Amino acid sequence: MAAVKMYTTLVCPYCVRAKSLLKQRGVEQIEEIRVDLDPAQRDSMIALTGRRTVPQIFIGDTHVGGCDDLIALDQRGGLQGLLQGA
């Protein structure tokens, strides 16, 4: 299964929803980068994605986007393939 990295904050309901969906799809480990604890990480997130909001989700080397993007990818049937490295 591809590595999953997610930029998050503690009190973000979209982060909670995204983590829940990923776990439902079999993801056992998510590398969480808390941008509320380390402002330099937020700067890195913005540089990588061009976005300021959390979550920002990466599966392998692919930037999926935020929670809505993740849900849309799943509804199109593309999430499992990406998680499996297809």
C-alpha positions as CSV (number, residue, x, y, z in Angstrom):
1,M,0.0,0.0,0.0
2,A,1.3,3.5,-0.9
3,A,2.4,5.8,1.9
4,V,-0.1,8.4,3.0
5,K,1.0,11.8,4.3
6,M,-1.5,14.4,5.5
7,Y,-1.0,18.0,6.6
8,T,-3.5,18.5,9.5
9,T,-4.5,20.6,12.5
10,L,-5.9,19.2,15.8
11,V,-9.4,20.7,15.5
12,C,-10.1,20.2,11.8
13,P,-13.3,18.3,11.1
14,Y,-12.3,17.8,7.4
15,C,-9.0,16.2,8.6
16,V,-11.0,13.8,10.8
17,R,-13.3,12.9,7.9
18,A,-10.4,12.3,5.5
19,K,-8.6,10.1,8.0
20,S,-11.8,8.1,8.6
21,L,-12.3,7.5,4.9
22,L,-8.7,6.4,4.4
23,K,-9.0,4.0,7.3
24,Q,-12.2,2.6,5.8
25,R,-10.2,1.9,2.6
26,G,-7.6,0.0,4.5
27,V,-4.9,2.6,5.3
28,E,-3.4,1.6,8.6
29,Q,-0.8,4.3,8.9
30,I,-1.0,8.0,8.1
31,E,2.0,10.3,8.5
32,E,0.4,13.4,10.0
33,I,2.2,16.7,9.8
34,R,0.5,19.1,12.3
35,V,0.8,22.6,10.9
36,D,-0.8,24.1,14.0
37,L,2.2,22.9,16.1
38,D,4.9,23.9,13.6
39,P,4.2,27.0,11.4
40,A,7.3,26.2,9.2
41,Q,5.4,23.0,8.2
42,R,2.5,25.2,7.0
43,D,4.9,27.2,4.8
44,S,6.2,23.9,3.4
45,M,2.7,22.7,2.7
46,I,1.9,25.9,0.9
47,A,5.1,25.7,-1.2
48,L,4.3,22.1,-2.1
49,T,0.6,22.5,-2.9
50,G,-0.2,26.1,-3.5
51,R,-3.0,25.8,-0.9
52,R,-3.4,27.2,2.6
53,T,-6.1,24.9,3.9
54,V,-6.0,21.5,5.7
55,P,-6.0,18.7,5.1
56,Q,-3.6,18.4,2.2
57,I,-3.3,14.8,1.4
58,F,-0.5,12.9,-0.4
59,I,-0.7,9.3,-1.5
60,G,2.7,8.2,-2.5
61,D,4.1,11.1,-4.6
62,T,0.6,12.2,-5.7
63,H,-1.0,15.3,-4.2
64,V,-4.7,14.3,-3.9
65,G,-5.8,17.7,-2.4
66,G,-8.2,18.2,0.4
67,C,-11.0,16.2,2.0
68,D,-13.5,17.0,-0.8
69,D,-10.9,16.0,-3.4
70,L,-10.3,12.7,-1.6
71,I,-14.0,12.0,-1.4
72,A,-14.5,12.8,-5.1
73,L,-11.5,10.5,-6.0
74,D,-13.1,7.7,-4.0
75,Q,-16.5,8.2,-5.6
76,R,-14.9,8.0,-9.1
77,G,-13.3,4.7,-8.0
78,G,-9.7,6.0,-8.2
79,L,-8.8,5.9,-4.5
80,Q,-8.2,2.2,-4.2
81,G,-6.0,2.1,-7.3
82,L,-3.9,5.0,-6.0
83,L,-3.6,3.4,-2.6
84,Q,-2.5,0.1,-4.2
85,G,0.1,2.0,-6.3
86,A,-1.6,1.4,-9.6
